[in-house]
Amino acid sequence: MGTNGSTMLEPLRQGLPPLDPSAVSSAASCSLPARYEAVREARQFTRRTLDQWDIGDRFDDVCLVVSELVTNALRHALPANTPRAAEQGPPVRLHLMRWTERLVCAVRDPSHDSPVAREAEDFSAESGRGLFLVDSFSDSWGWHPLAGTLSGKVVWALFRLQPDCLRDDT
């Protein structure tokens, strides 16, 4: 029984709106190093991927959400004063998955803590406003703990795509 990338996304599927995992038309993922430059790397990866999929017009919203999700993940992946053994590998992974009229961004991190969104009026708070932005710019979002041997959680955000972005079908 070999493991492949799709087993890691099982918990993610449970939390998504009813999207058929087998109907994913495109998927891409990259692992991110446990350092804050990873946010820039995640943005560059997202830009390249959306351009490839011909949905670059959604880049601004998607990029903002990816930045927030990755920043949150790095906060948990970089616990203070905890040296990380090199062989543990990159603790944060970004997944982009596309259905015909949906795009999902999912970020995996090693923490079991649930993401907590602060109230909007607490906008000046140092942390928590990221999820307020995620909620504002995506169509829906959620999270699920990882199952099996993988520890941590996946936080995901979903974007609806306009059918007119799919001119190549005509």
C-alpha positions in Angstrom: 0.0 0.0 0.0 2.0 2.9 -1.3 1.5 6.5 -0.2 0.9 9.2 -2.6 0.1 12.9 -2.4 -3.6 12.4 -2.4 -3.7 10.6 0.9 -2.4 13.7 2.6 -5.3 15.7 1.3 -8.0 13.3 2.6 -8.7 15.4 5.7 -8.9 18.5 3.5 -11.6 17.0 1.4 -13.8 16.3 4.4 -13.9 20.1 5.0 -14.4 21.3 1.5 -17.7 22.1 -0.2 -18.8 19.1 -2.2 -16.0 19.0 -4.8 -15.2 15.7 -6.4 -11.5 15.1 -5.8 -11.2 13.0 -9.0 -12.4 16.0 -11.0 -9.4 18.2 -10.1 -8.2 19.5 -13.5 -4.9 20.8 -12.2 -2.9 20.6 -9.0 0.5 21.9 -7.9 2.3 22.0 -4.6 5.6 23.2 -3.1 7.3 22.7 0.2 8.3 25.9 2.0 11.4 26.3 4.2 10.8 27.3 7.9 11.9 30.9 7.4 10.0 34.0 6.7 11.3 34.4 3.1 9.0 31.5 2.4 6.1 33.9 2.1 7.8 35.5 -0.9 8.6 32.1 -2.4 4.9 31.0 -1.9 3.8 34.2 -3.8 6.1 33.5 -6.7 5.0 29.9 -6.9 1.3 31.0 -6.8 1.9 33.6 -9.6 3.6 31.0 -11.8 0.9 28.4 -11.2 -2.0 30.7 -11.8 -0.4 32.1 -15.0 0.1 28.5 -16.2 -3.6 27.8 -15.5 -4.6 31.0 -17.3 -6.3 32.4 -14.2 -3.7 35.1 -13.5 -6.5 37.7 -13.2 -7.3 36.2 -9.7 -3.7 36.6 -8.6 -4.2 39.6 -6.3 -6.9 38.0 -4.1 -5.4 34.5 -4.1 -1.9 35.9 -3.4 -3.1 37.9 -0.4 -4.8 34.8 1.0 -1.8 32.5 0.3 0.5 35.1 2.0 -1.7 35.1 5.1 -2.1 31.3 5.3 1.7 30.8 4.9 2.5 33.5 7.4 0.2 31.8 9.9 1.7 28.4 9.2 5.2 29.7 9.6 4.3 31.2 13.0 3.5 27.6 14.1 6.3 26.0 12.2 8.9 28.2 13.8 8.4 27.7 17.5 10.6 30.0 19.6 13.9 28.5 20.7 13.2 25.1 19.1 16.1 24.1 16.9 14.8 22.2 13.9 16.6 19.1 12.8 17.5 19.3 9.1 16.2 15.8 8.4 12.7 16.8 9.5 12.4 18.5 6.2 10.3 21.6 5.4 7.4 21.7 7.8 5.1 23.9 5.7 3.6 22.9 2.3 1.4 24.9 -0.1 -1.1 23.1 -2.3 -3.0 24.7 -5.2 -5.9 22.7 -6.7 -8.2 23.7 -9.5 -11.6 22.5 -10.5 -13.4 23.9 -13.5 -14.9 26.8 -11.5 -13.1 26.5 -8.2 -9.6 27.1 -6.9 -8.5 25.8 -3.6 -5.3 27.0 -1.7 -4.3 24.7 1.1 -1.4 25.2 3.5 -0.2 22.4 5.8 1.7 23.1 9.0 2.9 21.1 12.0 0.7 22.7 14.6 -2.4 21.1 16.0 -3.8 24.4 17.2 -6.9 25.5 15.5 -6.7 28.8 13.6 -8.6 31.5 15.5 -10.0 34.6 13.7 -10.2 37.8 15.8 -13.1 40.0 15.7 -13.0 42.6 12.9 -12.9 45.5 15.4 -9.7 44.0 16.8 -8.0 44.8 13.5 -5.0 46.5 15.2 -4.1 43.2 17.0 -0.7 41.8 15.9 -2.1 38.4 15.0 -5.5 37.1 14.0 -6.3 39.7 11.3 -4.8 37.4 8.7 -7.8 35.1 9.0 -10.2 38.1 8.8 -8.5 38.9 5.4 -8.7 35.2 4.3 -12.4 35.3 5.2 -12.9 38.6 3.3 -11.1 37.7 0.1 -11.9 34.0 -0.4 -15.4 32.5 -0.9 -15.0 30.1 2.0 -12.2 28.7 4.2 -11.7 26.1 6.9 -9.3 23.7 8.4 -8.9 20.1 9.3 -6.3 18.1 11.4 -4.2 15.7 9.3 -5.0 12.1 9.6 -2.7 9.0 9.9 1.0 9.4 10.3 1.1 13.1 9.4 0.9 15.5 12.3 -0.4 19.0 12.1 -3.3 20.5 10.1 -4.3 21.9 6.8 -5.9 25.3 6.4 -7.7 25.9 3.1 -9.4 28.7 1.2 -11.7 28.4 -1.8 -12.2 30.8 -4.7 -14.9 30.7 -7.3 -13.7 31.2 -10.8 -15.7 32.9 -13.5 -16.6 30.5 -16.3 -15.6 33.2 -18.8 -12.0 32.6 -17.7 -12.3 29.2 -19.5 -12.4 30.4 -23.1 -10.1 27.6 -24.2 -13.1 25.2 -23.9 -15.0 26.8 -26.7 
